[in-house]
Amino acid sequence: MKTVKISLNSIDRVKSFVNTVSQFESDFDLISGRYVIDAKSIMGIFSLDLSQPIDLTIHADDDDKIMSAIEQYLA
């Protein structure tokens, strides 16, 4: 398990991010304050405050491939 900060400050970035993480079998959680949202849920992401960086928790043992795929979203 690994936690990183990501920035999803536009609709296009949100759609692209969801498409990217949906390619993996692993679970991804977005944490903003007291809210924990499934990162593969586009509707859930839009319920968060996207003006600030959000914590992404990756529930995977081999996260090197995942980290290279989400590199453009890192805050």
Stockholm file with secondary structure:
# STOCKHOLM 1.0

chainA/1-75         MKTVKISLNSIDRVKSFVNTVSQFESDFDLISGRYVIDAKSIMGIFSLDLSQPIDLTIHADDDDKIMSAIEQYLA
#=GR chainA/1-75 SS CEEEEECCCSHHHHHHHHHHHTTSSSEEEEEETTEEEETTCHHHHHTSCTTSCEEEEEECSCCHHHHHHSGGGBC
#=GC SS_cons        CEEEEECCCSHHHHHHHHHHHTTSSSEEEEEETTEEEETTCHHHHHTSCTTSCEEEEEECSCCHHHHHHSGGGBC
//
